[in-house]
Amino acid sequence: MSEAMSNPATEIVLPQTYYLDNFWKLLSSVSTLYEDLLTPSETEFLRDFSALSHEGQCLYVRLLSRQGEVFRRDRVHYDEIPTLDTTCEELTKKNFLRPPEQAGIENLLPKMLRAELDDLCRSLCPKLSFKKLRKHQLITALCEHVEEQDLLHTILSNTDFLFLSRWEATRTFRLLFFGSLSYDLTDFVLQDLGIFRYESYPILRDVRLFSTRQAIDEVLMLSEIRSAVSLLLEASVLDDAIKWAEPVLTHEGSWCETSTRYVESILFRIGRELERKKRHQEALRYLERATVPPARERRARILVVLARYDEAFEICEQMIAAPRDEVEADVARRIQRTIHKKRGESVPKVSRKRRQQLTLSLVKDERNVEWAALVELERRQQKGFHGENALWMSLFGLAFWDIIFAPVRGAFQHPFQRGPLDLHRLSFRTLRETQIDARIERLYEGAGSALILRHAREKWGIANYFVHWEWLSLERLRAVLDVLPPAHLAAICDRLSRDIKRYRRGFPDLFVWTQQAPGYQLYEVKGPGDQLRPEQTSWLDFFDNHDIPAAILKVTWDTNTNLSLF
């Protein structure tokens, strides 16, 4: 059992207009950090919104939090907005709502009920046979058989709509607050309810994420393109997706640093889809501009298909010499063997490293193979647990807590982060190199245990990308740290800090206490037919080079007995 680290949860009741309070927190933060980079229309929004009545502000934020821009008036009811008609008039007068006729038929018709669409058909095109049509087919038929103005007039004569305006400014504010459009006001609520607790860190103007308006506009544009490309690819409309992505492919000059991950995502997705459609020459245009894995692998495979073996072999050489993740080098060698075969050349033999291995023959159980191995080890008086990535990531997160949340340019944009925005980039290490080097030295000197346990007590339950609180306990931490040599902890943390995205996976499954020095053993469990993945092989090689006890535990199922493990 874990030690109690917090008081029992109590029910939290939010204020009726909690959402408006949170929206004002967002606006206030953006205004403080980015006032100098806002456009005149965004500044005007802030001024006009603050001039709205309380109910006007509430209704606008309520609508902003709903899906889309067009809403049926009869579906909008909020207890805190009793004078809805008056409030709607205010928002229309202040340009926060637009006349619904400006929404267009394509936005109004999907909001109609099926029965209402049937009535439209009966009155506007009685000769149309519509009873067997689905809703989207019925909408298409109406648009094809009825003049747009007649259709619009009839719809608005019978149904009231609200058409949201000025949402573009709020999109920019959301980007500036969160640093990404993948977040919304829900994160405020999760904190208000106590579901998540976040670390306190300074969000300062001199270390803000966006330093120029160009960077903001680039990310807004690329976010729109990436969303459109995703939707079109999901709908299997590849050529339309290519049209959206073309400006990214043909862009001249350099992108702002904050834009690069959007660019990479767009280029790779289009390139991969073109490859799947066997449009290889087109695919190469996109993949040549993408640098994230597995872009180089995809290029090499396409070149092999095109019988451009020399070019493919050269790319593989680059992947082996400087792999961008653990998979690249292994994949490159396999592609090179394929090239040798296609050329009619002898294929170099693959030398396999002999690894320490323990084999267990167990009765098959309905639970997973790791659990079965642990039960057998405990029967042999070797206690342990299934830790895998959670153990080592948690140790790192606790040992480097203060460095992870240190104020670095562009690292912290809003109060709901589990870590810095550059966590998965190489800049995580380079921008904090002095502090990380000093911390690694302290770990080698034996200060890690006290530091980790202190941070665990002080920060228990606070969101941290690395720390798996739901899995952790102080008892488990102490038991691990009692046998974990400082040099082992320091070496693993040093490697992890150099490329978190690359090294965050592949740790052995089991941590087992032993009677032999150093007092523990790591096991990568493999059931029948399982093979080591490249990232697992990489960590096992690292452990071998640093005298860290790690082995493969190979499980076979004993089919000749019905005896239980117990």
C-alpha angles and dihedrals in degrees: 000000000000123000116258108259103173142027119270112277116264126201112264119208114202122217114261093250097037090132092061091049089053093047089053090051088055094048093045093051093048092047092051096046103034109023090122093055100047120110121237091256091052092048089048090052091056091050095045095044092053088053093057121102117259091256091048091054091047094051094047093051091044091054092042089057093054127086116273133351102272123070135177110245091221090059095055113091126146126168093217091056104059096159097056098156093052091046092051090051090052093050091048092049091049091047096248089117124040128210106276093232087070090062093077131227092274090064099039102047096060088058092059121099119243091249090052091051089051089053090051090053093049093051102037105031109015093168092062116103101221108151095096094044122106119232097264090046090050091052091050091049092051092051091050098046103035130061110249095235093050091049092047093048093050094048095048092045090063106028132045119219136188116217114198118225136193093025090135090073092051089051089058091047090052091051092048093048100044100025088230137054091228090084129073140173091289088087090063090054094049089055094043090053092049092241090125130025120199135202118257113241134156119264102201132183094228092058098039120142098240117051098172138036088236090064091052094049092047093054092046090051095044092047090056092047093048092050092049092047091050093050093046093048090049087053090049093241097136100163092054089049089053090054090054092047097045095089089056092050095047097040111133123213128019129313122231113262093250090056100055099086091053091049092049093049094050096045095046095047093052092044093050093049092049089051091052089053089051091242088138103166091052091046091056091057090061099036092051088062094046118083104178118099132297092027094094091047091052091049092051092049092049091050090052090053089050090049091241090138100162092056092045092049091051092052089051090052089054091049092051094046095048112012115191092207138006093267098055099072094046093047091047092056091050091050090049090053088052090052091051090053094048090050091050091244128141112269115234113244116249111234110215119209116233109235133192107265138184119196122205125187106207140175107256114252130192090242124077127291094248091058092049091051092050092052091053093046091051089050084058090052094257109126121197147134141234102260107148112152095345093068100051096036090052092049090051094047092051095043093051100031098126092044092049090056097039116129105261125162111277093358100110122037105154138015096255102071125127089200142341120309091242093055094120096041128088088242088075089078100032095051091050099032097126094051094043094048090051091049092049088053090052090051091053088051091056102257094120100091096054092043094049094047092047092051090046092055095043098042103033111155097005111132114260123165091227103040119085100201094174089061100036133088133174090239091056092046092052093047092052095044091049090067103026110101114227091237091057093049092046095048094049093046091047092055094043092052092056095065115359095179090054100042103033092096136049102059116147117271102234137048110198129181115228139184092235124083130302085028101238142065131203120215130194102205118215124183126200110310095007117133132197114264118225094253090051091049090050093054093045090053089049092050091049091052091051098042092246109154107246130146142165115258107204116199123201123183118241105220095175099075138052095203116132122235088241 
